Amino acid sequence: MSHIVTFNEKLKDLVDKAKGYDNLKNYKKSIKAWIEISEFCLKFAGDPKIDITYKNMLVKKIRNIINHVKSLKLKMQQKEQKIIELEEKKISALIYDLP
């Protein structure tokens, strides 16, 4: 089996896993999975046997993944902020209801 075919099969499995986490809004696991994918692609792109055109395509994909990870981190921060705000409202309501 060709080196690229093996790479593409493994890449597909990794991407499917990461997209699953995206769909579940499990940002921590999603970020970890996308970083694993970018490292996997970077390692493969470093192989001297790989055609330069394919390497350039991988570099573009890695850049897109990095931007996606940044977006996921922002969503995770927003989600955490909403949780904090809800907790603060609950505490305020409890304090207000005190005799």
Buried (B, 14 or more C-beta within 10 A) or exposed (E): EEEBEEBEEEBEEBBEBBEEBBEEEBBEBBBBBBBEBBEBBEEBBEEEEBEEEBBEEBEEBBEEBEEBBEEBEEBBEEEEEEEEEEEEEEEEEEEEEEE
